[in-house]
Amino acid sequence: MANMLKLMQKAATLQKDLEKAQGELATRTVEFSSGGGMVKVVAGGDGTVKSIKIDPGVIDPSDANLLEDMVLAAVDGALKAAKEMAAKEMSKLAAEMGLPGMGLGM
């Protein structure tokens, strides 16, 4: 019975720590650019796109496909970087709780 109580306490602590980590991740950001820095995207650790900046020099009405591709590449890269950052933080938390390999990545 004592083991069950310890397990429940550990689960409650893990839940609180997870919620805290997720809140902290929401405030952290990563930036990714494409087109040699012509398109920059900032994403939050919670997986949201925070901003997109496009250099006016890349805007060519006759070649919208190029701009679309650069925006897509920058958004994709920023979201992947944010996911990697979140997974790394969740893995640290799992290791601290004695739960290595739990796969808490987002």
Secondary structure, DSSP 8 states (H G I E B T S, - for coil): -HHHHHHHHHHHHHHHHHHHHHHHHHH-EEEEEETTTTEEEEEETTS-EEEEEE-GGG--GGGHHHHHHHHHHHHHHHHHHHHHHHHHHHHHHHHHTT-TT-----
